């Protein structure tokens, strides 16, 4: 069942920053109602209380609270502020990834809380203040710095990053990933992986399945195929040499697995992009 408390974004293309600001409300002031704004509206309250609704949900947002309003939804003021209040707002967008692009199943996804407490309000406000200072800079100067600050803010809010850092399972999975990437050209057996990482292979498999949805053996196979794909485009090497270079003992087996994953043989893949 989908978790509607989280907004999940594909890692590519990355969400990108559009604009931001800070608003100050006197008692009785209220947030404007909007429909189909066309951008994600991230609101972070630093003083007072903001009363907002979106479709069937309503929130009273106090200092340190945040909400992300959706680009295609109707949001509105539930009531005016009861005290002096201020909040930062930030508009960002995220284009849908190309459906034809072959994503790796172990790619990271960005998971932002729809609404809740910010994990580190002081750091978030510092990043937002830095963005405000850039509004008076020439666009040619400010653009890359704005995007960098925005990505830092996304990283701060990314729930999956926070959860992963707090669990040993994900740390072990990252150790497996790193080991395979360093040694993928060599024979990697279950016993060798267990000996290298000092865990039983069943536990390593459970960690990898939990974190990435695939086993270490599947990760190894896919990583080898990805490296082979790159070599097909960047070298004149024969299919047999590429297969051996990335760790396949038998070229026919390599060809069969490559075709199964990408829907095309290695030779046809090379010709498709080099002729």
C-alpha positions in Angstrom: 0.0 0.0 0.0 1.4 3.4 -0.9 2.5 5.7 1.9 0.7 9.0 1.2 2.6 10.8 3.9 5.7 10.7 1.6 6.3 12.2 -1.8 8.7 10.0 -3.8 10.7 11.5 -6.6 12.7 9.6 -9.2 16.4 10.5 -8.9 16.7 11.5 -12.5 15.8 14.1 -13.5 16.4 15.8 -10.2 13.8 18.2 -8.7 15.0 21.7 -9.5 14.6 25.1 -7.8 12.5 27.8 -9.2 12.1 30.6 -6.6 11.7 31.2 -2.9 10.9 33.9 -0.4 9.7 34.7 3.1 6.3 36.0 4.0 5.2 37.8 7.2 1.5 37.8 8.3 -0.2 40.0 10.8 -3.1 38.6 12.9 -6.0 38.0 10.6 -3.9 37.6 7.4 -4.3 34.3 5.6 -2.5 32.4 2.8 -4.0 32.9 -0.6 -6.1 30.1 -2.1 -4.8 28.6 -5.4 -5.7 25.9 -7.8 -3.3 24.1 -10.2 -0.3 26.3 -9.3 1.9 24.2 -11.6 4.8 23.9 -9.1 5.4 22.2 -5.8 5.1 24.7 -3.0 7.3 23.9 0.0 6.2 25.9 3.1 8.3 26.0 6.3 7.0 28.0 9.3 9.4 29.7 11.6 7.1 31.8 13.7 3.4 31.8 14.8 1.0 29.4 13.1 -0.3 29.0 9.6 -3.7 27.4 8.9 -3.7 25.6 5.5 -5.8 23.1 3.7 -5.3 21.1 0.5 -8.2 19.1 -1.0 -9.5 17.1 2.0 -6.6 17.7 4.4 -6.1 20.6 6.9 -3.1 21.6 9.0 -2.1 24.0 11.7 1.6 24.6 11.0 3.7 25.9 13.9 7.4 26.8 14.1 9.5 24.0 12.6 6.6 22.5 10.7 6.5 22.1 6.9 4.1 21.0 4.2 4.5 20.5 0.5 1.5 21.6 -1.6 1.0 19.7 -4.8 1.2 21.4 -8.2 -2.2 20.1 -9.5 -4.2 20.4 -6.2 -6.4 23.0 -4.7 -5.0 24.6 -1.5 -6.6 27.2 0.6 -6.6 29.1 3.9 -8.5 27.4 6.7 -8.5 30.6 8.8 -6.5 33.7 9.4 -3.5 33.8 11.6 -4.2 34.4 15.3 -0.8 36.0 15.9 2.2 37.4 14.0 3.5 34.6 11.8 6.2 34.1 9.3 7.2 31.3 6.9 9.6 30.5 4.1 8.1 29.3 0.8 10.0 27.6 -2.0 8.7 26.6 -5.4 10.3 23.7 -7.2 9.5 21.3 -10.0 10.3 17.8 -11.0 9.7 16.6 -14.5 8.6 13.0 -15.0 11.6 10.8 -16.1 11.7 9.5 -19.7 9.7 6.3 -19.6 12.1 4.7 -22.2 15.1 5.2 -20.0 16.4 2.0 -18.3 16.6 2.8 -14.6 18.7 0.6 -12.4 16.4 -1.2 -9.8 18.9 -0.1 -7.1 18.7 3.6 -7.9 18.0 5.9 -5.0 14.6 7.6 -4.8 14.1 10.9 -3.0 11.4 10.7 -0.3 10.1 14.0 1.1 7.5 14.2 3.9 4.2 15.6 2.7 3.8 17.3 6.0 5.4 17.2 9.4 8.3 18.4 11.5 11.5 19.3 9.7 14.5 17.1 10.8 16.8 20.1 11.4 14.8 23.4 11.2 17.8 25.7 12.0 19.9 24.2 9.1 16.9 24.5 6.8 16.4 28.1 7.7 20.1 28.8 7.1 19.8 27.4 3.6 16.7 29.4 2.9 18.3 32.6 4.2 21.3 31.9 1.9 18.8 31.5 -1.0 17.3 34.9 -0.1 20.7 36.6 -0.3 21.0 35.3 -3.9 17.9 37.1 -5.1 19.9 40.3 -5.7 22.7 38.6 -7.6 22.8 38.4 -11.4 21.2 35.2 -12.7 24.4 34.1 -14.3 26.0 34.2 -10.8 23.1 32.9 -8.7 21.8 30.0 -10.8 24.2 27.2 -9.9 24.5 28.3 -6.2 20.7 28.3 -6.0 20.5 24.8 -7.3 23.3 23.7 -5.0 21.5 25.1 -1.9 18.2 23.6 -3.0 19.8 20.1 -3.4 21.3 20.5 0.1 17.8 21.3 1.4 16.3 18.3 -0.4 19.0 16.1 1.1 18.2 17.5 4.6 14.5 16.6 4.1 15.0 13.2 2.3 13.4 10.7 4.6 14.9 7.7 2.9 18.4 9.1 3.6 17.6 9.7 7.2 16.1 6.2 7.6 19.0 4.5 5.9 21.6 6.2 8.0 19.9 5.0 11.1 19.7 1.3 10.1 22.5 -1.2 10.0 20.7 -3.1 7.3 21.2 -0.3 4.8 24.8 0.2 5.8 25.6 -3.5 5.2 23.9 -3.2 1.8 26.1 -0.3 0.9 29.1 -2.3 2.0 28.0 -5.1 -0.4 27.5 -2.6 -3.2 30.9 -1.1 -2.7 32.6 -4.5 -2.5 31.0 -5.7 -5.7 31.8 -2.5 -7.6 35.5 -2.9 -6.6 35.7 -6.6 -7.4 33.1 -7.2 -10.1 35.7 -8.4 -12.6 36.8 -11.2 -10.3 34.9 -14.4 -9.4 32.6 -13.5 -6.4 31.1 -16.5 -4.7 28.7 -16.5 -1.7 31.6 -17.7 0.5 34.0 -15.0 -0.7 31.4 -12.3 0.0 30.7 -13.6 3.4 34.4 -13.9 4.3 35.1 -10.4 3.0 32.2 -8.7 4.9 32.2 -10.9 8.0 28.5 -11.8 7.8 26.6 -15.0 6.8 25.5 -14.9 3.2 21.8 -15.3 4.2 22.1 -12.1 6.2 23.8 -10.3 3.4 21.1 -11.3 1.0 18.4 -10.1 3.4 20.1 -6.7 3.8 20.4 -6.3 0.0 16.8 -7.4 -0.6 15.6 -4.9 2.0 17.6 -2.0 0.7 17.7 -2.5 -3.0 15.1 -5.2 -3.7 17.6 -7.6 -5.3 20.1 -10.2 -4.1 23.9 -9.6 -4.1 24.1 -12.1 -7.1 21.5 -10.1 -9.0 23.3 -6.8 -8.2 26.6 -8.3 -9.4 25.0 -9.5 -12.7 23.4 -6.2 -13.4 26.5 -4.2 -12.6 28.6 -6.4 -14.9 26.0 -5.9 -17.7 26.0 -2.1 -17.1 29.8 -2.0 -17.4 29.7 -4.2 -20.5 27.1 -1.8 -22.1 29.5 1.1 -21.5 32.4 -0.7 -23.0 30.4 -1.6 -26.1 29.9 2.1 -26.8 33.4 3.3 -25.8 35.8 0.6 -27.0 36.5 -1.4 -30.2 36.9 -4.6 -28.1 35.3 -7.8 -29.3 32.3 -9.2 -27.5 34.4 -12.0 -26.1 37.0 -9.6 -24.7 34.3 -7.4 -23.1 32.6 -10.4 -21.6 35.8 -11.6 -20.0 36.8 -8.1 -18.9 33.6 -7.6 -16.8 33.7 -11.0 -15.2 31.8 -13.4 -17.5 33.6 -16.7 -18.0 31.6 -17.8 -21.1 30.8 -15.2 -23.9 27.6 -17.1 -24.9 26.3 -16.8 -21.4 27.1 -13.1 -21.4 25.3 -12.6 -24.7 22.2 -14.5 -23.3 22.1 -12.4 -20.1 22.7 -9.1 -21.9 19.9 -9.9 -24.4 17.5 -10.9 -21.6 18.1 -7.6 -19.7 18.2 -5.1 -22.6 16.1 -6.9 -25.2 18.9 -6.8 -27.8 22.1 -8.7 -28.3 25.5 -7.0 -27.5 26.4 -6.9 -31.2 23.1 -5.3 -32.3 23.3 -2.9 -29.4 26.7 -1.7 -30.6 25.6 -1.4 -34.2 22.5 0.6 -33.1 24.6 3.3 -31.6 27.8 3.3 -33.7 26.5 3.0 -37.3 
